[in-house]
Amino acid sequence: MAERSPRLDQPREVRRSLRRRRDSDPERFGRFAETFARFMGTARFLTFMTIFIVIWLAWNSPYGPDRWRWDDYPFIFLTLILSLQASYAAPLILLAQNRQEARDRVTQEQERESNAQSHADMEFLAREVASLRMGLGEVATRDFLRGELRGLLADLGKSDDEPDPEPEPVKPKKPAPKS
């Protein structure tokens, strides 16, 4: 029997030999990049790097005692190592910066929403205070009620034939004599 040739009207089955582990954390590399970028920006890293370079230069210097040197040419291997470090450090630092920028963008959006909500709340409270002030203007005060009640008592106490009496003027009180 002849082998069946693959059908052209159906997609081929994709077989991957390297499968992604289901328990792997997709953020692990990003956290590593941030940790690495933070470490490279510390005084400890600069101190270690300076000590490493000084030891390298002192050991591989063409002057001084005759000994085995692992960088026979004038520090070409050191240059290669530093270039390699820089080629890995730059993308890791950029990745850390991008992650920080994404976090900052989320934070700014949350702050913007919070500010908009606060502004709406303040406008609502301002309208409520204004309506309370307008409502208080229509509230009867104690003096107004007393005057109205005095008027009603006066109206009840007089007959319909009598004219309304004139209100008595308020006399200022004399100060008490000093003894």
C-alpha positions as CSV (number, residue, x, y, z in Angstrom):
1,M,0.0,0.0,0.0
2,A,1.2,3.5,-0.8
3,E,1.7,6.1,1.9
4,R,-1.0,8.6,2.1
5,S,0.2,12.1,1.1
6,P,-0.9,15.0,3.3
7,R,-4.0,16.6,2.4
8,L,-3.6,20.1,1.0
9,D,-7.0,21.3,2.2
10,Q,-6.2,20.8,5.9
11,P,-3.5,22.4,8.0
12,R,-0.7,20.3,9.2
13,E,-0.5,19.3,12.8
14,V,2.1,21.4,14.6
15,R,4.4,19.4,16.7
16,R,6.6,21.2,19.1
17,S,9.4,19.4,20.9
18,L,10.0,22.3,23.3
19,R,6.9,22.8,25.3
20,R,6.3,25.6,27.7
21,R,6.0,24.4,31.3
22,R,2.6,25.1,32.7
23,D,3.9,26.0,36.1
24,S,6.4,28.6,34.8
25,D,5.9,32.2,35.8
26,P,5.8,34.5,32.8
27,E,6.9,37.5,35.0
28,R,10.0,35.7,36.3
29,F,12.4,37.1,33.7
30,G,11.0,40.6,34.1
31,R,11.6,40.4,37.8
32,F,15.1,39.2,37.2
33,A,15.7,42.1,34.8
34,E,14.5,44.6,37.4
35,T,16.6,43.1,40.1
36,F,19.7,43.1,37.8
37,A,19.1,46.7,36.8
38,R,18.7,47.8,40.5
39,F,21.9,46.0,41.4
40,M,23.9,47.6,38.5
41,G,22.9,51.0,39.8
42,T,24.3,50.5,43.3
43,A,27.6,51.6,44.8
44,R,28.3,47.9,45.7
45,F,28.3,46.9,42.0
46,L,30.5,49.8,41.1
47,T,32.9,48.9,43.9
48,F,33.1,45.3,42.9
49,M,33.6,46.2,39.2
50,T,36.3,48.7,40.1
51,I,38.1,46.1,42.3
52,F,37.8,43.5,39.5
53,I,39.2,45.8,36.9
54,V,42.1,47.0,39.1
55,I,43.1,43.4,39.9
56,W,42.8,42.5,36.2
57,L,45.0,45.5,35.2
58,A,47.6,44.8,38.0
59,W,47.9,41.1,37.2
60,N,48.0,41.4,33.4
61,S,50.2,44.5,33.3
62,P,53.2,44.0,31.0
63,Y,55.4,45.6,33.6
64,G,56.3,44.0,36.8
65,P,57.3,40.4,37.8
66,D,57.4,37.7,35.2
67,R,54.3,35.6,35.7
68,W,51.5,33.9,33.7
69,R,49.0,36.3,32.3
70,W,45.6,35.3,31.0
71,D,45.3,38.5,28.9
72,D,48.6,38.6,27.0
73,Y,47.6,41.3,24.5
74,P,47.1,44.7,26.0
75,F,43.8,44.1,27.7
76,I,41.8,42.9,24.7
77,F,40.2,40.1,26.8
78,L,39.1,42.7,29.4
79,T,37.6,44.8,26.7
80,L,35.7,41.8,25.4
81,I,34.3,40.9,28.8
82,L,33.2,44.5,29.5
83,S,31.5,44.7,26.0
84,L,29.8,41.4,26.7
85,Q,28.6,42.7,30.0
86,A,27.3,45.9,28.4
87,S,25.6,43.9,25.6
88,Y,23.6,42.0,28.2
89,A,23.0,44.8,30.7
90,A,21.5,47.3,28.2
91,P,18.5,45.2,27.1
92,L,17.9,44.1,30.7
93,I,17.9,47.7,31.9
94,L,15.6,48.7,29.0
95,L,13.2,45.8,29.9
96,A,13.2,47.0,33.6
97,Q,12.5,50.6,32.4
98,N,9.6,49.4,30.2
99,R,8.0,47.4,33.1
100,Q,8.4,50.5,35.3
101,E,6.8,52.7,32.6
102,A,3.9,50.3,32.3
103,R,3.4,50.4,36.1
104,D,3.6,54.2,36.1
105,R,1.0,54.3,33.3
106,V,-1.4,52.2,35.3
107,T,-0.8,54.3,38.4
108,Q,-1.4,57.5,36.5
109,E,-4.6,56.2,35.1
110,Q,-5.8,55.2,38.5
111,E,-4.9,58.7,39.9
112,R,-6.7,60.3,36.9
113,E,-9.9,58.3,37.7
114,S,-9.6,59.1,41.4
115,N,-9.2,62.8,40.6
116,A,-12.2,62.8,38.3
117,Q,-14.2,61.1,41.0
118,S,-13.0,63.6,43.6
119,H,-13.9,66.5,41.3
120,A,-17.4,65.0,40.8
121,D,-17.9,64.6,44.5
122,M,-16.8,68.2,45.2
123,E,-19.2,69.5,42.6
124,F,-22.0,67.4,44.1
125,L,-21.2,68.7,47.6
126,A,-21.1,72.3,46.3
127,R,-24.6,71.9,44.8
128,E,-25.9,70.4,48.1
129,V,-24.4,73.2,50.2
130,A,-26.0,75.8,47.8
131,S,-29.4,74.1,48.0
132,L,-29.1,74.0,51.8
133,R,-28.3,77.7,51.9
134,M,-31.3,78.4,49.6
135,G,-33.5,76.2,51.9
136,L,-32.3,78.0,55.0
137,G,-33.4,81.3,53.5
138,E,-37.0,80.0,53.5
139,V,-36.9,78.8,57.1
140,A,-38.7,80.8,59.7
141,T,-36.4,82.2,62.3
142,R,-37.2,82.5,66.0
143,D,-37.6,86.3,65.8
144,F,-39.9,86.1,62.8
145,L,-42.1,83.5,64.6
146,R,-42.2,85.6,67.8
147,G,-43.3,88.7,65.8
148,E,-46.0,86.7,64.0
149,L,-47.3,85.2,67.3
150,R,-47.3,88.7,69.0
151,G,-49.3,90.0,66.0
152,L,-51.8,87.1,66.3
153,L,-52.1,87.6,70.0
154,A,-52.7,91.3,69.5
155,D,-55.3,90.6,66.9
156,L,-57.1,88.1,69.2
157,G,-57.1,90.5,72.1
158,K,-58.7,93.4,70.3
159,S,-62.1,93.8,68.8
160,D,-62.8,94.3,65.2
161,D,-63.9,97.9,65.8
162,E,-60.6,99.0,67.3
163,P,-57.8,100.2,65.0
164,D,-54.4,98.5,65.2
165,P,-52.3,100.0,67.9
166,E,-49.0,101.6,67.0
167,P,-46.1,99.6,68.2
168,E,-44.3,101.2,71.2
169,P,-40.9,102.5,70.5
170,V,-38.1,100.7,72.3
171,K,-36.5,103.0,75.0
172,P,-32.8,102.7,75.6
173,K,-32.0,101.6,79.1
174,K,-30.2,104.0,81.4
175,P,-27.0,102.8,82.8
176,A,-27.1,101.9,86.5
177,P,-25.6,104.6,88.8
178,K,-22.1,103.7,90.1
179,S,-21.8,103.6,93.8
